[in-house]
C-alpha cells in the first residue's frame, strides 16, 4: 500500500452525499496541523454539531471569515471556514466587475439572485473560487476542500462546466448584443449567420417563457458579459490548480456495492481528466466493535436452543446476522481493493461506537484515521 | 380515483431510493397504476430489476404488473414542455442544439427543476402527453437540491412575472402545495445527523409549501426491543463471551435508547413510520419486503 500524501498544498475531499466527507476533511485537517502545518479546512454546509466543533457560527451566513479552531494545541495551526455561495459570488462580482455600478446592476438582477442561491452548479463554482482565493492568499501551507453534496462523486467535476459555459463568448456576446441592439450595435456578417439559428431558438424560448423573461435574461447576460474575461481567466487558473502536482483528490466512499462501484468510476474519471488521486477512504466500514470470527460452538448452539432465555437467543441471532451482513460487504470490498492493483493508497475507516462530539471527538477520530492510513 | 404524487427526500445515503421503490410496490400491489420516477443522471434501479439489467430513460417501462419505471432528466422534461407549446419537432430540436440555449438550459437557475415538477404535475394540469397514473412516486433529490426543486416554481413566478411560464409556475406551485395531491416523505436513519437534517427540512417544507411531511425512519433495529428486554440483556451471563459480543450488547442498548429518542423527536413534526434494518444486500426482493412494511404510509 502506497502512502496517501506527498507534499500537497491542496486536498479535495470528494464523494457522494452522506458518506462523511465533511468529517473526514476535518480529521485530515487535524492530521496536518499535528504535523506542524498551517491548515485551512473549507467546509460546505456542515452539520451544526460539526460546525460548532470547528468554532464556526452557523448564523454567520454572509461571511467569508476564516476562524482559528478554538481549543487546539497542535504543532501547526488549524483554521476553518464555511463556504456561503451567495457571499462568495457577490464578492467575486464586486471585485471583478469593471465598475461599482456594473456590479450593483448585476447583483440587482432577479435571475442573478436566483442563480447564486439555486444549486445547479453554483455551489461547485463558488467552492472552487473560494479554494483558489485561499490558495492564492498564501496564508496556508495546505487547504482542504470539502465538496458540495452531490448524488455522485463525479458530479463535482462536471458541475463547474455548467457555470463556465454560461460565460462562453458566444453566449454572453449574443445576449449582450441582443440587449444593446436598439442602441445600434453594428454586427458583422458572420455574426448574423451564426445567430440565425439562435433567433429561431430565442423565439421558441420567448413563446414558452414570455418576453419579460427574455428581457431579464438579456440584462443578465449583458451584465455577465462584463465579467466574462475574468471568469474564463479564473476557470483556467482553477483548472491549472486542480491538475497541478500540488493538488490531489481523496475519495471518501461507503462500504457497500453501489458506493464502491461509484468509487471506481470516479477513479477512472479523475485519471481521464488528468487529476491526481492520492487515495480512497472507505468510511464507516465494518464497525470497530464487531468481530467477524464465528461464535464458538457452544454460543452458536445457544442462539437456537429453545431452553435458552428468549432475549439471549434473539441477541445472539442478531449478532450472527450482523456478522453475515458485514462479511458479505467485506467480500465486496476485497474485490474492489484487488481491482485497485496498488495504484492508489486506500484505507478502511471503521464505524465508530461513540458519536463524535466537539474538537476532542474529532481528534480521537482523526487518530484512528491516521493509524488506518498508516500516516507517518 | 384521484391522482396522487409522493416526493421522497432526505439526507444522502439514508435509503431514499429503497423507500421510494417500497412505496411504489405497495401501491402497485393494491392494484393501482403506479409510476416510479428517478431523478438524476444514473438509474439506481436499472441493475436491481427482477428481469435483469435494463436501460432506464425518459420512456417509462413496465417492470411489474401495475408498475412503470422512468428516469426524468431536466432537459427531456423541458423538451416535452416546449413541444407542448410549439408542436414543431424541428424548432424544438433546433432550440436544444443551439449552443446558446444549451448553456442556458444547463445553468439557468431553476429551469430544469421547474420542468421536472411540471412533468410530475402534468396529469393534474392537463398538459403534455397522457399521464394517467393513480400514483406517481418520485425518488427525489437529497435535502439541499430538494429544497431548490420545490422552491423553483415560486422563484420562477417571481422572477418572470407574466407570460406563459409565469402562469405555469404558479399553477405548478399550487399543486405541490396541495396536501390532497402532493405528499412529501422525508427519509432518515436512526442517527443524529440524518434526523437533525430531516427535522430542519420539515420546517423548511412547511415554510415553503405550507405542507406537513411524513417521516420514514429507515434501518431501525429489527424486532421490537422493550425497555425490560434491554434490562434483561444487561443481566445476561457474559463470562464466556468474546469481546465483540460484549461490545455489541453495549452498542445495541445505547442505540436502542437513541432510536426511541429520534422517533419522539420526529413525531413532534409529522407521522413517523419505522422500517426495520433487514440486514441483506440490496435486491428487488429486499425492496419487496420493505414494501410490506410500508402499508400504513
Interface residues (C-beta under 8 A of the other chain):
Chain A: X16 X17 X18 X19 X45 X47 X48 X49 X110 X111 X114 X115 X117 X118 X119 X120 X121 X122 X148 X149 X151 X152 X155 X161 X162 X163 X165 X166 X168 X170 X171 X174 X175 X197 X198 X200 X201 X202 X204 X205 X207 X208 X209 X210 X211 X212 X213 X216 X217 X254 X256 X257 X258 X287 X289 X290 X291 X293 X295 X296 X298 X299 X309 X311 X312 X314 X315 X316 X318 X319 X321 X322 X324 X325 X328 X329 X353 X355
Chain B: X11 X12 X13 X14 X40 X41 X42 X44 X81 X82 X85 X86 X91 X92 X94 X95 X97 X98 X99 X100 X101 X102 X103 X104 X106 X107 X108 X109 X110 X112 X113 X141 X142 X143 X144 X145 X148 X152 X155 X156 X158 X159 X160 X161 X162 X163 X164 X165 X166 X192 X193 X194 X196 X197 X221 X222 X223 X229 X232 X233 X236 X240 X241 X242 X243 X244 X245 X247 X248 X249 X250 X251 X252 X279 X280 X281 X282
